[in-house]
Amino acid sequence: MAVVKVGKLLAWVILSVMMTSSSYFGEAADDHNEALGASFIFGDSLVDAGNNNYLPTLSKANIRPNGIDFKASGGNPTGRYTNGRTIADIVGEELGQPHYAVPYLSPNSTGKAILYGVNYASGGGGVMNATGRIFVNRLGMDVQVDYFNITRKQIDKLLGASKARDFLMKESIFSITIGANDFLNNYLLPVLSVGARITESPDAFVDDMISHLRDQLTRLYRLDARKFVIGNVGPIGCIPYQKTINQLNENECVGLANKLAIQYNGRLKDLLAQLNENLPGATFVLANVYDLVLEVITNYDKYGFTTASRACCGNGGQFAGIIPCGPTSSMCQDRSKHVFWDPYHPSEAANLIIAKQLIDGDRKYISPMNLRRLRAL
């Protein structure tokens, strides 16, 4: 295979780094029962359900074969960056929500549909506003919270101020899955971030991230969010893209990327402990995604997978980890046997394992309580 020039390689990377989409198909019924609760989802392509479909962005997943196993769409792409359901989709189903949270930017995110929840996540988005600029457009966490502020006012109109406040504080879960792009598509990004890395140490960059996230979570609290689950950054040095471009062996991971994730995760744990202490009535649950995903990658055969290194859908290099998943990509025969769907994102089979640990697992992976207990609070 001919060597791809840097410019073309970067273009392919741009097109691949983050993908997710649409909604749970089916309108919200007029007789919606607020007691069922709602999920308000913030984050990046790991949980994007289609917001990027509505943006002029280089980060999109509404192309085949993405969504091939997503039953709600009949196997058509929705904008989700995986072959089936995201972790957020699975959690919502398991906790009894009858519809997936609707993407905020979709035309049907109006009226009582929003009482099942809204998804603000965006492929390429990060804690920092500069993160993901390589994709031209994406929704960063600040913008996602701005959009929830609009939703908050709409819920007031639907339920009345008092009932809306109870609905958000007692019956809704706010999930945040963000941070990986701040490293992959900001601090560690070749060429574009060299200046930033020269002028800002890893410690300083992580400090900035934590400071911004503290402000963002506090803003949500002031908008009546009370039940939070925040995922830490996974082992980003072990994704097929990183293994491929660094020409690693199957059982190796990129040390610097994982070291930065671990450093950030330690600070995140401290931040959530502080917020639990200082924000009355709030419960901040930490999802230890790093250790959970690393466990699946390390012991993939125990979970029924045949590989945790090679992307099911992709092209380029030893692990199909360079060119994003699209119509011309090579695709594995059995999608349920791959931990990774594409060079960056887990398969639905892996998402199921992760989600079930978060819903019913112990404090090793979800603390101080699992999501089923959080839902029951």
GUGU-870605 format. One line per 4 residues: their letters; for each residue x, y, z of C-alpha. Coordinates in nm, 3 decimals, decimal comma. Each point is the difference from the previous one (the first is absolute). Layout:
<nodes>
a> X:Y:Z; ...
</nodes>
This chain:
<nodes>
mavv> 0,000:0,000:0,000; 0,140:0,342:-0,097; 0,104:0,231:0,282; -0,265:0,263:0,062
kvgk> 0,132:0,355:0,011; -0,044:0,190:0,325; -0,261:0,237:-0,140; -0,220:-0,281:-0,128
llaw> 0,049:-0,201:0,317; -0,108:0,294:0,213; -0,306:0,046:-0,219; -0,098:-0,363:0,051
vils> 0,057:0,032:0,373; -0,220:0,308:0,007; -0,281:-0,190:-0,167; 0,028:-0,283:0,250
vmmt> 0,068:0,123:0,345; -0,357:0,030:0,120; -0,340:-0,127:-0,095; -0,350:-0,045:0,141
sssy> -0,368:0,069:-0,073; -0,357:0,023:0,014; -0,282:-0,073:0,223; -0,211:-0,278:0,120
fgea> -0,258:-0,010:-0,270; -0,354:0,058:0,117; -0,166:0,312:0,128; -0,048:0,055:0,370
addh> -0,352:-0,081:0,101; -0,224:0,276:0,125; -0,067:-0,194:0,317; 0,364:0,005:0,105
neal> 0,050:-0,104:0,360; 0,260:0,221:0,167; 0,067:-0,275:0,255; 0,186:-0,191:-0,271
gasf> 0,270:0,263:0,020; 0,231:0,128:-0,271; 0,360:-0,018:-0,112; 0,181:0,320:-0,089
ifgd> 0,316:-0,105:-0,182; 0,310:0,214:-0,053; 0,324:-0,103:-0,163; 0,181:-0,098:-0,316
slvd> -0,028:-0,262:-0,275; -0,014:-0,285:0,250; -0,358:0,105:0,077; -0,094:0,236:-0,286
agnn> -0,335:-0,114:-0,137; -0,012:0,216:-0,311; 0,064:0,364:0,085; 0,287:0,020:-0,246
nylp> -0,240:-0,096:-0,281; -0,128:0,356:0,028; 0,338:0,174:0,006; 0,232:0,092:-0,289
tlsk> 0,277:-0,213:0,146; 0,265:-0,246:-0,110; -0,096:-0,230:0,288; -0,308:-0,194:-0,109
anir> -0,123:-0,356:0,040; -0,320:0,009:-0,206; 0,159:-0,214:-0,270; -0,014:-0,374:-0,052
pngi> 0,088:-0,243:0,146; -0,025:0,192:0,330; -0,324:-0,105:0,171; -0,019:-0,331:-0,183
dfka> -0,117:-0,174:0,320; -0,215:0,285:0,134; -0,344:-0,159:0,007; -0,196:0,322:0,058
sggn> 0,113:0,130:-0,342; -0,022:-0,330:-0,183; 0,376:-0,007:-0,031; 0,027:0,343:-0,159
ptgr> 0,259:0,252:0,121; -0,128:0,248:0,256; 0,316:0,190:0,086; 0,110:-0,236:0,276
ytng> 0,369:-0,082:-0,020; -0,044:-0,373:0,036; -0,176:-0,294:-0,162; -0,292:0,003:0,244
rtia> -0,088:0,164:0,328; 0,220:0,231:0,201; 0,060:-0,044:0,372; -0,254:0,276:0,067
divg> -0,264:-0,178:-0,210; 0,048:-0,325:0,190; -0,007:0,168:0,341; -0,325:0,176:-0,088
eelg> -0,161:-0,326:-0,111; 0,111:-0,188:0,311; -0,132:0,274:0,228; -0,343:-0,025:-0,159
qphy> -0,012:0,303:-0,227; -0,231:-0,072:-0,295; 0,177:0,228:-0,247; 0,360:0,098:-0,064
avpy> 0,090:0,356:0,091; -0,060:0,209:-0,309; 0,296:0,189:-0,154; -0,034:0,365:0,088
lspn> 0,059:0,121:-0,357; -0,252:-0,237:-0,159; -0,334:0,138:-0,120; -0,198:-0,222:0,238
stgk> 0,164:0,130:0,319; -0,313:0,196:0,084; -0,305:-0,028:0,220; -0,044:-0,294:0,232
aily> 0,270:-0,200:-0,178; 0,257:0,182:0,212; -0,154:-0,147:0,316; 0,165:-0,332:-0,086
gvny> 0,332:0,181:-0,007; 0,221:0,189:-0,240; 0,341:-0,091:-0,141; 0,239:0,294:-0,046
asgg> 0,314:-0,206:-0,075; 0,204:0,079:-0,307; 0,275:-0,188:-0,180; 0,323:0,196:0,040
ggvm> -0,122:0,192:0,304; 0,206:0,049:0,314; 0,021:0,174:0,335; 0,212:0,274:-0,156
natg> -0,148:0,224:-0,267; 0,302:-0,036:-0,228; -0,028:-0,379:-0,004; -0,111:-0,151:-0,330
rifv> 0,055:0,312:-0,210; 0,162:-0,226:-0,260; -0,356:-0,115:-0,082; -0,109:0,361:-0,068
nrlg> -0,325:-0,037:0,198; -0,098:-0,193:0,314; -0,183:0,074:0,325; 0,239:0,047:0,292
mdvq> -0,115:-0,049:0,356; -0,061:0,371:0,058; -0,238:0,013:-0,297; -0,170:-0,322:0,110
vdyf> -0,077:0,154:0,340; -0,126:0,313:-0,177; -0,241:-0,218:-0,196; -0,120:-0,173:0,318
nitr> -0,080:0,344:0,139; -0,242:0,039:-0,292; -0,147:-0,345:0,064; -0,039:0,091:0,367
kqid> -0,230:0,288:-0,090; -0,201:-0,222:-0,233; -0,056:-0,252:0,281; -0,129:0,282:0,220
kllg> -0,260:0,079:-0,266; -0,101:-0,364:-0,034; -0,029:-0,089:0,368; -0,013:0,327:0,190
aska> 0,290:0,133:0,203; -0,050:-0,205:0,318; -0,065:-0,333:-0,171; 0,286:0,060:-0,244
rdfl> 0,242:0,053:0,285; -0,108:-0,323:0,169; 0,022:-0,186:-0,331; 0,359:0,111:-0,056
mkes> 0,120:-0,035:0,357; -0,164:-0,334:0,084; -0,082:-0,186:-0,320; 0,279:0,091:-0,243
ifsi> 0,357:-0,120:-0,045; 0,267:0,221:-0,153; 0,279:-0,197:-0,166; 0,327:0,151:-0,119
tiga> 0,241:-0,194:-0,221; 0,272:0,238:-0,108; 0,373:0,064:0,015; 0,162:-0,240:-0,247
ndfl> -0,008:0,253:-0,283; 0,173:0,256:0,216; 0,303:-0,225:-0,027; -0,043:-0,175:-0,336
nnyl> -0,124:0,302:-0,193; 0,160:0,280:0,190; 0,305:-0,050:0,220; 0,140:-0,302:-0,185
lpvl> -0,113:0,093:-0,351; 0,296:0,004:-0,240; 0,098:0,338:-0,147; -0,292:0,204:0,134
svga> 0,084:-0,045:0,366; 0,379:0,022:-0,005; -0,006:0,364:0,108; -0,240:-0,074:0,283
rite> 0,216:-0,285:0,126; 0,307:0,223:-0,001; -0,173:0,274:0,199; -0,217:-0,215:0,229
spda> 0,114:-0,295:0,207; -0,221:-0,309:0,042; -0,068:0,109:0,359; -0,116:0,343:-0,113
fvdd> -0,218:-0,142:-0,277; -0,169:-0,244:0,239; -0,048:0,287:0,248; -0,178:0,196:-0,273
mish> -0,223:-0,295:-0,083; -0,100:-0,055:0,363; -0,067:0,370:0,054; -0,224:0,015:-0,307
lrdq> -0,183:-0,320:0,093; -0,060:0,126:0,354; -0,167:0,309:-0,141; -0,207:-0,205:-0,246
ltrl> -0,127:-0,243:0,263; -0,077:0,286:0,238; -0,203:0,170:-0,272; -0,206:-0,317:-0,043
yrld> -0,052:-0,018:0,376; -0,131:0,357:-0,001; -0,244:-0,108:-0,271; -0,138:-0,265:0,242
arkf> 0,205:-0,303:-0,105; 0,060:-0,218:0,306; 0,077:-0,357:-0,111; 0,323:-0,011:-0,199
vign> 0,212:-0,276:-0,150; 0,334:0,106:-0,142; 0,220:-0,235:-0,197; 0,375:0,032:0,027
vgpi> 0,223:-0,022:-0,309; 0,057:-0,353:-0,128; 0,334:-0,157:-0,101; 0,031:0,212:-0,314
gcip> 0,351:-0,132:-0,064; -0,152:-0,342:-0,074; -0,243:0,090:-0,279; 0,076:-0,141:-0,347
yqkt> 0,087:0,344:-0,138; 0,270:0,060:0,260; 0,138:-0,354:-0,033; 0,011:0,031:-0,379
inql> 0,169:0,338:-0,037; 0,254:-0,090:0,266; 0,064:-0,342:-0,157; -0,052:-0,188:0,323
nene> -0,044:-0,370:0,061; -0,341:-0,139:0,081; 0,052:0,000:0,378; 0,160:0,348:0,019
cvgl> -0,154:0,342:0,064; 0,131:0,354:-0,044; 0,146:0,101:0,335; -0,030:0,379:-0,021
ankl> -0,369:-0,001:-0,093; -0,088:-0,237:0,282; 0,218:0,191:0,245; -0,189:0,322:-0,076
aiqy> -0,333:-0,178:0,040; 0,106:-0,141:0,339; 0,120:0,343:0,112; -0,330:0,162:-0,097
ngrl> -0,201:-0,282:0,156; 0,167:0,047:0,336; -0,088:0,368:-0,002; -0,355:-0,077:-0,111
kdll> -0,050:-0,235:0,294; 0,110:0,276:0,239; -0,227:0,252:-0,173; -0,309:-0,217:0,036
aqln> 0,076:-0,063:0,366; 0,015:0,378:0,052; -0,326:0,058:-0,185; -0,176:-0,273:0,200
enlp> 0,110:0,178:0,315; -0,069:0,357:-0,109; -0,320:-0,014:-0,208; -0,294:-0,083:0,230
gatf> -0,235:-0,270:-0,125; 0,218:-0,104:-0,293; 0,137:-0,347:-0,065; 0,299:-0,028:-0,232
vlan> 0,073:-0,357:-0,107; 0,336:-0,086:-0,158; 0,001:-0,256:-0,281; 0,346:-0,158:-0,007
vydl> 0,001:-0,051:-0,375; 0,379:-0,019:-0,014; 0,032:-0,314:0,211; -0,315:-0,157:-0,140
vlev> 0,103:0,037:-0,364; 0,358:-0,101:0,076; -0,132:-0,318:0,163; -0,198:-0,084:-0,315
itny> 0,299:0,077:-0,224; 0,245:-0,199:0,211; -0,226:-0,304:0,048; -0,203:0,027:-0,320
dkyg> -0,020:-0,376:-0,053; -0,169:-0,042:0,339; -0,283:0,221:-0,127; -0,043:-0,189:-0,327
ftta> 0,204:0,226:-0,227; 0,267:-0,115:-0,244; 0,185:0,333:-0,016; 0,033:0,321:0,201
srac> 0,247:0,158:-0,242; -0,149:-0,013:-0,347; -0,291:0,221:-0,101; -0,295:-0,188:-0,147
cgng> -0,063:0,278:-0,253; 0,289:0,204:-0,136; 0,310:-0,011:-0,214; 0,369:0,069:0,026
gqfa> 0,283:-0,161:0,188; 0,017:-0,317:0,202; -0,315:0,070:0,202; -0,221:0,174:-0,262
giip> 0,052:0,304:0,215; 0,062:0,294:-0,232; -0,283:0,048:-0,249; -0,343:0,049:0,158
cgpt> -0,295:-0,233:-0,037; -0,193:0,069:-0,318; -0,152:-0,163:-0,310; 0,340:-0,103:-0,142
ssmc> 0,143:-0,132:0,328; 0,084:-0,360:0,060; -0,230:-0,156:0,258; 0,043:-0,300:0,226
qdrs> -0,221:-0,306:-0,038; -0,124:-0,010:0,360; -0,052:0,342:0,156; -0,071:-0,152:0,340
khvf> 0,357:-0,131:0,020; 0,172:0,340:-0,019; 0,046:0,232:0,297; 0,036:0,293:-0,241
wdpy> -0,244:0,086:-0,275; 0,227:0,255:-0,169; 0,343:0,153:0,071; -0,139:0,195:0,297
hpse> -0,330:-0,135:0,131; -0,117:-0,321:0,171; -0,237:-0,244:-0,165; -0,351:-0,050:0,131
aanl> 0,117:-0,329:0,153; 0,263:0,187:0,204; -0,247:0,277:0,084; -0,236:-0,261:0,146
iiak> 0,269:-0,130:0,237; 0,097:0,352:0,107; -0,359:0,118:0,047; -0,104:-0,298:0,209
qlid> 0,291:0,054:0,239; -0,101:0,363:0,041; -0,364:-0,092:0,061; 0,043:-0,285:0,248
gdrk> 0,374:-0,021:0,074; 0,191:0,054:0,322; 0,219:0,287:0,116; 0,300:-0,122:-0,197
yisp> -0,153:0,149:-0,314; -0,279:0,229:0,122; 0,006:0,191:0,328; -0,133:0,092:0,248
mnlr> -0,298:-0,190:-0,148; -0,107:-0,162:-0,326; -0,249:0,160:-0,236; -0,295:-0,213:0,106
rlra> 0,046:0,127:0,355; 0,049:0,356:-0,125; -0,324:-0,025:-0,195; -0,184:-0,115:0,314
l> 0,119:0,289:0,218
</nodes>
